């Protein structure tokens, strides 16, 4: 028993370190992708620079839900591939280590993944989705002038206003050499230019005004010869305010208790998804063990391509079944279980190729060791 416990600790340590390394690499790649898209939003004036890291951090929590199963899957595959490459697996087989001795510590790693993903799907991920929705609502409600970058055209969220300022003060309450294009409904488009523009807020009503000084307003349709030009000394423009309403909570932000008692098929699909991701992590971890078997002439990365080719349809089918449940194409009671059952059968098939189908029905004491299984 001491030998088994030492071996289990060694296998768990090697697999866990490799899984963490793969997970960090995947997370850095995905965060880089999210950061690139968010930086473009900052340069376009859609969000403030000081909110960039907060949004990226919130999105990273949701990324971990899908990256942990993939990271543990590839990490276990690479760890076992190293065992075969360095002939450690041959030594373990010669000492009588069987497939059940390899599956046991791998199941521990899979259960660690299940625990982490369960924490994310039950607590962290819904909170992150709600917080992200709140941040986006605050961004939509805040003054568009706070996002103005001198020397750059900034478009409003509804596309009806374009603002440009050559210079501004540090507080961005006064702008020099400004240009504004605005159009609302069926009204003719108007272009305002001024030497100075000052941002003001009515303390009583909260209305936002842009006070232009020494400028002119041109009203007319581009391409027509008829324009109305009005010169002014001082002119105020009210910023339109959207009707504030209670935003509808997105599915990802709903708590597990709300999904469990709901009769909405979209909520049932989301519940099936949150249950399926931890289960997928365990199945992928177990799948990596027989899939990692390599001959002495194969390299450590020999089965990575096959593993990816299995993972892609597995993940896509889960997403597709989730959409079918939400659309009412398939009954909610069926859920995503057919996809998981198919992967479970694939695990049994790969194990049977190594040791035969009879191994599945024998007691642990009568099962052949991996030294015999490896020669099949």
N, C-alpha and C positions, 0 to 999 in steps of 0.2 A: 504493500500500500504506500510505503514511503516513496518508492521509485515512481509510482504513478502520480503522487502529489507533486513531486519535484518536476516531473515531465510536464504536468498540466500547468504549473506555474511558469515554466520556461516557454511553453507554446503560447500561453495567454500573453505573456510579456512581449514576445516577438511580434505576435499578431497585432496587439494593441498599439505598439509603437509605430508599426507600419501603417495601421489604419489612421492614426492621428496625423502622420506625415502626409498621407494622401489627402486626408480631409483638409488640412491646412492649405495644400497646393490648390485644391479645387475651390476652396473658399476665397483665396487670394485672386484667382482668375475671375470668379464670378463678381467679387467686390470691385475689381478693376473694371469690369463691364458696366456695373451699376454706376460706378463713379464717373465713367466716361459719359454716360447718358445724363447724369445729374449735372456734370460740368457744363454740358451744352445748354442745359436749362438755366444755369447761372449766367452764362454769357449772353443768352437770349433775353435775360431779364425776367424770367419766369419765377425764380426763387432767389432769396438772398443768400449770399455766400456763407453767412454764419449759421444757416440752417442746413447746409450741405452735409456735414458729418452726421448730424442727427438723423437725417433721412436715410443715409447710407447704413448707419447702425441699425435702424429699425428694419430696413429691408434685409439686412444680413440675418436677422432672426428667422425670417420666413425662408431664406435660402437654405438654412441649416436643416429644415424639415426634409427637403429632397436630397441634400448633399450627404447627410449622414448615411443613409442606406447605400448610396453609390460609393462613398469613401470607404466604408467598412467592407463592402463587397470586393473592391479592387485591392484594399489593403490585405485582406485574408488571402486573396489570390496571389499577390506578390510575395507574401510571407511564406506560403507553402511552396511557391516556385523557387524561393531561395533554399528551402529545405532540400528540394530535389536537386538543385544545381550544386550545392555544397556537399551532396551525398549524406546529409544528416538524416534524410528520410530512409535511406538504405540501412543506416546504422540502427534506427528505431525499428525498422521492419525486422532486422536480424535479431533484435532483442525481444521480438514477439508483440510489438505494438500493432494493434489492429485498427480498422477503420473506426470502430466505436471509440477507441482511445483518441482519435483525431477529431471526431465529431463532438465529443464532450466539451473540450475547452473552446472549440469554435462556437458551440451553442452558448457558452458563457459570454463570449464577445457579442454574439447576436442579441442576447438578452440585455447587455449593456446598451446596445443601440436601441433596443425596444424601450428601455427605461428613459433614455435621453429624448427620443422622439415623442414619447408619451408626455413628458414634461412640456415639450415645445408645443405639441398640438392641443393640449388641455389648457395650459396657462399662458406660456410666453407668446406663441404665435397669434392667438386671438387678441391679446393685449397689444401686440405690435401692430396688428392690422387696424385696431381701433385708434391707436395713437397716430398712425400714419394718416388715417382719414381725418383726424382732428387737425393735424399739421397742414394738410392740403386745404382744409376749409379755412384755416387762419390765413394761409397764403392768398386764397381767393378774396378774403374779406379785407386784407390790408391794403393800404394805399398803393396804387400802381406807381406813384412817384417815388416811393421808397426803393423801388427796383431800378430806377433810372440810372444808366451809366452815361456820363458825359461823352459826347461824340458818337453815340450809338442810338439807332432808331429802336424804340420799344413799342411793341404792339400790345394792346389790351387783350384780355382773355376772350372777349366776344368778337374781336377783330374789327370793331367799329371805330377805334381810335389809334392813332400812331403819333408818338411824341418824340421830339428830338431836342436836346439841349447841348449847346457847345461847351458850356462851363456850368459848375454849380458849387455852392458852398459845402462845407463838411456835413452839415445837418441835412442837406438836400431839401431845403425849404425855399431857396432862391436860385433861379437859373438865369443865365445870360444867353442871348441870341437863340431864342426858342422857335420851334416849328411844331404845329399840331394839325393833323388831319383828323376830321371827325365826320361821321355820318350816322344818322339814326333813322331807322325805318325807311320810309319813302321820301324823306327830306333830301334836298340837294346837298351834296358834300360841301364841307366848308374847310378852308385852310386858314389857320391863324398864325401870324408871325409877329414877334414882338422883341423888343430889346431886352426886357426883363420880365420874368414871370415869378410870382411869389405864391407859395402854397400856404393856405390858411384853412383852419377848421373852426366851424361855428361851435362855441362851447355849449350852447343850449340844445341844438338839434343834432350835432355831430356831423352835419353836412360838410363836405370837402369842396373847397373852391380853389381855382387857379386864377390868380389876378394878373392879367397881362397889362404891361405899361409900355406906351409908345410903340404902337404896332398897327396892323391892319388885318381885316378879315375879308377873304375872297370866297364868294359863294357862287357855285355854278357846276355844270357837268363837264368833265374833261372832254375836250374835242369840240365843244360848242364855242361859238364866238361871243355868246352873251354871258357876262359875268357881272356880279354886283360886288364892288370893292368899297369897303367902309374903313376909313381911318379913325383911330380912336386914341385917346390919351390914357384911358384906363378902362379895362373891361374885365368882368368876372365871369368865369365859366364853372357851372356846377358839375361836379362829377356824379354821374348816375349811380344810384345805390340799388343793388339787387335786393329783392325781397328775401329777408332772412327766414329760413325755415329749418325745421329739424331734419338733418340729413338722414337718409335711409341707411341703416347699418348694413354694411356689406357682409356676405356670407362668412368670409374668413375671420371677421371680427366677432361673430356670435359665440357665446359661451356654449360649452358642451351640454349643460343642462337645458338651454333653450332649444338646441337641436334635437335632443332626445325626446322631448314631449311635443314636437311640432308635427303637424300633418302635411306640411308643404313638401312636395317632392324634391324641391331644390335643397331644403334643409336636410332631408333624408340622404340625398346624394352627398352632401358635405359631411354628414356623420359617417357614412360608409367610407369616405375618403380618409377621414382622420383615424378610423380603425384600421384601414388597409395599410397605411404607411408604416406603422410599427411592425405589422405582420410581414410586410415586404422586406424589412430590414433583416428579420430572422431568417426568412427563406433564402435571401440572397447570400447571407453568411454561410448557411449550410450548403448552398449550391456551389460555393467557391471551393469546397473541399474536394469533391470528386472531379470538378472541372480543372483543378490545378495540377492533376496528375500529368507528369511529363516524363519522357524517356531521357536517359542520360545525355543524349545528343541534342536535345532541345534546350533552348535558353530559358532564362527566368521569365521572359516576357512572351513566351510562345503562345500562351492561351489568352492574352489580353484582347486580341481581336475577336476571338470567339466569345469571350465574356461580354464585350460591348455589343456584339450582334445579338446576344440573348437579352441583355438589359434593355436595349432600345425598344423592341416590340413589347416587352413586359411593361415598361413604364408607359408607353403609348396606349396600350390596351387598357391599363388602369384609368388613364385620363379619358379615353373614349367611352368606357363603360360608365364612368362618372357622368359624362355629358348625356349619355343615353338615359340614365336614371332621372336626371334633372329635366330632360325633355319628355319623359313619360314613355319612351320607346320600349324599355324593359321594366318589369316590376321592381320596386325597391327591395322586396324580400330576397330577390336573386342576388342583388348587390354585386360586389366585385369578386365574389368567391370563385366563379369559374376560372378566372385568371390565376388566382393563387393555387387552386387545385391543379391546374396545368403545370405550374412551376414545381409543385410538390411531386407530381408524377415524373417530371424531368429529373429531379434529384434522385428518386428511387431508380430510375432507368440508368443513370450514370453510375450509381453505386452497384447496380446489378452487373454492369459491364466489367467491373473490377473484380467482384467476388461471386457473382451468380445470384439468381433469384432466391435460392434456398437459404442464403445468408439472412434474408429478411425474416424468416420464420424460425430460425434456430435460437436457442437460448444463448446468452452471452458466453457461457462456459464452453459451448460447442461450436462457436463461430471460429472460422479460420483466422489466423493471424495475418497482419498486413504483409509479412514476409512471403506468405503463400499468395495472398491477394495481389501483390505487386507483380507477380510473375504471370498473372493471367493476361 
